[in-house]
């Protein structure tokens, strides 16, 4: 067993494949939850809003805090409202 296999639990070929993949492909991390005021262990309560633009995400956060609803509940309410109107 090589030194890399001992440290990583992967073979040299697996390490090389991952190295090549991450060298050729850009890694984009998700949002910094701490900067958004989300404490460790509470991310499950928060809808990850990385796909939404900043204004929409901030609106959902502020409305969730004001109404004591989750962001998912707010989105459900908005969609049901649109469905009821027939848009």
MDTraj code that builds the backbone (N, CA, C; nanometers):
import mdtraj as md
import numpy as np

residues = "UNK UNK UNK UNK UNK UNK UNK UNK UNK UNK UNK UNK UNK UNK UNK UNK UNK UNK UNK UNK UNK UNK UNK UNK UNK UNK UNK UNK UNK UNK UNK UNK UNK UNK UNK UNK UNK UNK UNK UNK UNK UNK UNK UNK UNK UNK UNK UNK UNK UNK UNK UNK UNK UNK UNK UNK UNK UNK UNK UNK UNK UNK UNK UNK UNK UNK UNK UNK UNK UNK UNK UNK UNK UNK UNK UNK UNK UNK UNK UNK UNK UNK UNK UNK UNK UNK UNK".split()
xyz = np.array([
    [0.0854, -0.1173, 0.0000],
    [0.0000, 0.0000, 0.0000],
    [0.0901, 0.1238, 0.0000],
    [0.0599, 0.2154, -0.0915],
    [0.1415, 0.3362, -0.1009],
    [0.1047, 0.4344, 0.0096],
    [0.1866, 0.5386, 0.0233],
    [0.1630, 0.6408, 0.1259],
    [0.0312, 0.7148, 0.1006],
    [0.0003, 0.7427, -0.0277],
    [-0.1249, 0.8111, -0.0619],
    [-0.2442, 0.7236, -0.0246],
    [-0.2356, 0.5950, -0.0540],
    [-0.3457, 0.5041, -0.0198],
    [-0.3678, 0.4995, 0.1305],
    [-0.2593, 0.5040, 0.2065],
    [-0.2718, 0.5026, 0.3528],
    [-0.3406, 0.6292, 0.4033],
    [-0.3046, 0.7453, 0.3453],
    [-0.3597, 0.8725, 0.3915],
    [-0.5028, 0.8970, 0.3449],
    [-0.5333, 0.8565, 0.2215],
    [-0.6628, 0.8925, 0.1627],
    [-0.7603, 0.7766, 0.1516],
    [-0.7110, 0.6561, 0.1539],
    [-0.7977, 0.5412, 0.1313],
    [-0.8304, 0.5222, -0.0161],
    [-0.7595, 0.5948, -0.1039],
    [-0.7812, 0.5847, -0.2483],
    [-0.6519, 0.5383, -0.3152],
    [-0.6680, 0.4788, -0.4304],
    [-0.5511, 0.4368, -0.5062],
    [-0.4892, 0.5581, -0.5752],
    [-0.3677, 0.5393, -0.6258],
    [-0.3012, 0.6466, -0.7001],
    [-0.3855, 0.6886, -0.8203],
    [-0.4446, 0.5922, -0.8894],
    [-0.5248, 0.6227, -1.0080],
    [-0.6472, 0.7070, -0.9713],
    [-0.7114, 0.6746, -0.8602],
    [-0.8277, 0.7517, -0.8161],
    [-0.7868, 0.8951, -0.7804],
    [-0.6746, 0.9089, -0.7117],
    [-0.6251, 1.0417, -0.6763],
    [-0.5923, 1.1231, -0.8012],
    [-0.5287, 1.0609, -0.8980],
    [-0.4938, 1.1304, -1.0209],
    [-0.6185, 1.1724, -1.0983],
    [-0.7201, 1.0841, -1.1015],
    [-0.8438, 1.1165, -1.1714],
    [-0.9120, 1.2374, -1.1064],
    [-0.9204, 1.2394, -0.9728],
    [-0.9817, 1.3517, -0.9025],
    [-0.8999, 1.4797, -0.9205],
    [-0.7668, 1.4668, -0.9155],
    [-0.6804, 1.5824, -0.9356],
    [-0.7018, 1.6415, -1.0739],
    [-0.7069, 1.5569, -1.1755],
    [-0.7289, 1.6038, -1.3119],
    [-0.8666, 1.6688, -1.3243],
    [-0.9695, 1.6070, -1.2642],
    [-1.1050, 1.6609, -1.2727],
    [-1.1115, 1.8007, -1.2117],
    [-1.0590, 1.8180, -1.0891],
    [-1.0680, 1.9478, -1.0219],
    [-0.9704, 2.0504, -1.0779],
    [-0.8680, 2.0054, -1.1480],
    [-0.7778, 2.0983, -1.2148],
    [-0.8445, 2.1548, -1.3400],
    [-0.9201, 2.0713, -1.4107],
    [-0.9819, 2.1132, -1.5367],
    [-1.1202, 2.1760, -1.5185],
    [-1.1866, 2.1522, -1.4066],
    [-1.3212, 2.2031, -1.3838],
    [-1.3217, 2.3004, -1.2666],
    [-1.3892, 2.4118, -1.2879],
    [-1.3963, 2.5136, -1.1846],
    [-1.4905, 2.4680, -1.0739],
    [-1.4466, 2.4817, -0.9512],
    [-1.5293, 2.4488, -0.8357],
    [-1.5930, 2.5766, -0.7843],
    [-1.7254, 2.5775, -0.7747],
    [-1.7965, 2.6940, -0.7237],
    [-1.8625, 2.6545, -0.5923],
    [-1.8125, 2.7061, -0.4821],
    [-1.8735, 2.6703, -0.3537],
    [-2.0104, 2.7345, -0.3394],
    [-2.0890, 2.6796, -0.2508],
    [-2.2210, 2.7347, -0.2244],
    [-2.2123, 2.8636, -0.1451],
    [-2.3266, 2.9162, -0.1064],
    [-2.3267, 3.0424, -0.0333],
    [-2.2655, 3.0265, 0.1059],
    [-2.2085, 3.1336, 0.1568],
    [-2.1533, 3.1328, 0.2915],
    [-2.2686, 3.1534, 0.3890],
    [-2.3122, 3.0462, 0.4527],
    [-2.4293, 3.0522, 0.5393],
    [-2.4041, 3.1351, 0.6640],
    [-2.2808, 3.1371, 0.7126],
    [-2.2509, 3.2179, 0.8308],
    [-2.2694, 3.3664, 0.8013],
    [-2.2306, 3.4096, 0.6817],
    [-2.2489, 3.5496, 0.6436],
    [-2.3966, 3.5850, 0.6304],
    [-2.4792, 3.4850, 0.6036],
    [-2.6227, 3.5077, 0.5925],
    [-2.6927, 3.4967, 0.7271],
    [-2.6161, 3.4765, 0.8327],
    [-2.6735, 3.4709, 0.9662],
    [-2.7276, 3.3353, 1.0061],
    [-2.6882, 3.2320, 0.9333],
    [-2.7366, 3.0975, 0.9633],
    [-2.6318, 3.0269, 1.0479],
    [-2.6695, 2.9895, 1.1685],
    [-2.5768, 2.9270, 1.2619],
    [-2.5564, 2.7799, 1.2255],
    [-2.4388, 2.7259, 1.2583],
    [-2.4145, 2.5839, 1.2329],
    [-2.5200, 2.4976, 1.3007],
    [-2.5685, 2.3987, 1.2278],
    [-2.6705, 2.3096, 1.2807],
    [-2.8120, 2.3535, 1.2498],
    [-2.8285, 2.4735, 1.1932],
    [-2.9625, 2.5237, 1.1639],
    [-2.9878, 2.5403, 1.0144],
    [-2.8975, 2.4924, 0.9315],
    [-2.9142, 2.5062, 0.7870],
    [-3.0367, 2.4299, 0.7377],
    [-3.0743, 2.3234, 0.8074],
    [-3.1910, 2.2453, 0.7645],
    [-3.3189, 2.3278, 0.7750],
    [-3.3193, 2.4333, 0.8553],
    [-3.4370, 2.5191, 0.8685],
    [-3.4441, 2.6227, 0.7569],
    [-3.3378, 2.6359, 0.6816],
    [-3.3265, 2.7425, 0.5833],
    [-3.3224, 2.6847, 0.4432],
    [-3.4011, 2.7408, 0.3561],
    [-3.3957, 2.7028, 0.2158],
    [-3.2687, 2.7614, 0.1560],
    [-3.1891, 2.6785, 0.0919],
    [-3.0673, 2.7299, 0.0296],
    [-3.1045, 2.8068, -0.0958],
    [-3.0724, 2.9327, -0.0965],
    [-3.1205, 3.0233, -0.1989],
    [-3.0145, 3.0617, -0.3010],
    [-2.9173, 2.9761, -0.3212],
    [-2.8076, 3.0118, -0.4118],
    [-2.8540, 3.0270, -0.5565],
    [-2.9665, 2.9670, -0.5934],
    [-3.0147, 2.9763, -0.7310],
    [-3.0959, 3.1034, -0.7549],
    [-3.1390, 3.1706, -0.6491],
    [-3.2202, 3.2911, -0.6622],
    [-3.1313, 3.4148, -0.6613],
    [-3.1827, 3.5238, -0.7211],
    [-3.1021, 3.6454, -0.7152],
    [-3.1078, 3.7041, -0.5741],
    [-3.0171, 3.7947, -0.5467],
    [-2.9976, 3.8461, -0.4108],
    [-3.1219, 3.9159, -0.3566],
    [-3.1933, 3.9909, -0.4411],
    [-3.3129, 4.0627, -0.3960],
    [-3.4223, 3.9661, -0.3513],
    [-3.4436, 3.8607, -0.4277],
    [-3.5466, 3.7624, -0.3935],
    [-3.5093, 3.6901, -0.2649],
    [-3.3840, 3.6515, -0.2517],
    [-3.3389, 3.5815, -0.1314],
    [-3.3560, 3.6694, -0.0083],
    [-3.3216, 3.7974, -0.0201],
    [-3.3352, 3.8885, 0.0937],
    [-3.4816, 3.9113, 0.1285],
    [-3.5667, 3.9221, 0.0273],
    [-3.7105, 3.9371, 0.0508],
    [-3.7646, 3.8168, 0.1285],
    [-3.7279, 3.6975, 0.0843],
    [-3.7756, 3.5768, 0.1526],
    [-3.7251, 3.5705, 0.2962],
    [-3.5993, 3.6070, 0.3180],
    [-3.5453, 3.6054, 0.4540],
    [-3.6197, 3.7030, 0.5447],
    [-3.6423, 3.8244, 0.4955],
    [-3.7082, 3.9250, 0.5795],
    [-3.8546, 3.8903, 0.6040],
    [-3.9249, 3.8396, 0.5019],
    [-4.0653, 3.8003, 0.5204],
    [-4.0770, 3.6801, 0.6135],
    [-3.9821, 3.5871, 0.6034],
    [-3.9836, 3.4704, 0.6920],
    [-3.9665, 3.5136, 0.8372],
    [-3.8769, 3.6080, 0.8600],
    [-3.8554, 3.6567, 0.9961],
    [-3.9773, 3.7326, 1.0472],
    [-4.0414, 3.8112, 0.9606],
    [-4.1562, 3.8927, 1.0018],
    [-4.2813, 3.8090, 1.0271],
    [-4.2995, 3.7036, 0.9491],
    [-4.4224, 3.6236, 0.9586],
    [-4.4052, 3.4965, 1.0413],
    [-4.2824, 3.4701, 1.0834],
    [-4.2512, 3.3474, 1.1589],
    [-4.2874, 3.2211, 1.0797],
    [-4.2658, 3.2276, 0.9495],
    [-4.2835, 3.1131, 0.8606],
    [-4.1475, 3.0786, 0.8011],
    [-4.1374, 2.9575, 0.7502],
    [-4.0133, 2.9206, 0.6816],
    [-4.0160, 2.9783, 0.5400],
    [-3.9014, 2.9850, 0.4802],
    [-3.8936, 3.0354, 0.3430],
    [-3.9690, 2.9435, 0.2482],
    [-3.9661, 2.8145, 0.2757],
    [-4.0397, 2.7186, 0.1931],
    [-4.1900, 2.7439, 0.2031],
    [-4.2388, 2.7715, 0.3227],
    [-4.3814, 2.8017, 0.3398],
    [-4.4196, 2.9280, 0.2628],
    [-4.3333, 3.0294, 0.2650],
    [-4.3605, 3.1520, 0.1903],
    [-4.3671, 3.1261, 0.0405],
    [-4.2741, 3.0474, -0.0100],
    [-4.2742, 3.0138, -0.1531],
    [-4.4004, 2.9366, -0.1872],
    [-4.4386, 2.8403, -0.1032],
    [-4.5625, 2.7656, -0.1263],
    [-4.6825, 2.8588, -0.1305],
    [-4.6892, 2.9525, -0.0364],
    [-4.8003, 3.0486, -0.0329],
    [-4.8055, 3.1317, -0.1606],
    [-4.6903, 3.1799, -0.2053],
    [-4.6857, 3.2618, -0.3266],
    [-4.7296, 3.1823, -0.4502],
    [-4.6851, 3.0589, -0.4597],
    [-4.7218, 2.9760, -0.5750],
    [-4.8707, 2.9422, -0.5700],
    [-4.9230, 2.9083, -0.4532],
    [-5.0660, 2.8785, -0.4404],
    [-5.1508, 3.0013, -0.4737],
    [-5.1012, 3.1186, -0.4361],
    [-5.1695, 3.2437, -0.4687],
    [-5.1783, 3.2612, -0.6204],
    [-5.0669, 3.2361, -0.6888],
    [-5.0647, 3.2479, -0.8355],
    [-5.1550, 3.1434, -0.8990],
    [-5.1563, 3.0228, -0.8453],
    [-5.2428, 2.9179, -0.9000],
    [-5.3903, 2.9528, -0.8832],
    [-5.4248, 3.0122, -0.7696],
    [-5.5631, 3.0495, -0.7438],
    [-5.6095, 3.1595, -0.8399],
    [-5.5190, 3.2505, -0.8728],
    [-5.5532, 3.3597, -0.9635],
    [-5.5568, 3.3089, -1.1081],
    [-5.4860, 3.2006, -1.1326],
    [-5.4854, 3.1411, -1.2679],
    [-5.3767, 3.1952, -1.3577],
    [-5.2698, 3.2448, -1.2987],
    [-5.1596, 3.3003, -1.3789],
    [-5.0643, 3.1916, -1.4146],
])
top = md.Topology()
chain = top.add_chain()
for i, resn in enumerate(residues, 1):
    res = top.add_residue(resn, chain, resSeq=i)
    for name in ("N", "CA", "C"):
        top.add_atom(name, md.element.get_by_symbol(name[0]), res)
traj = md.Trajectory(xyz[None], top)
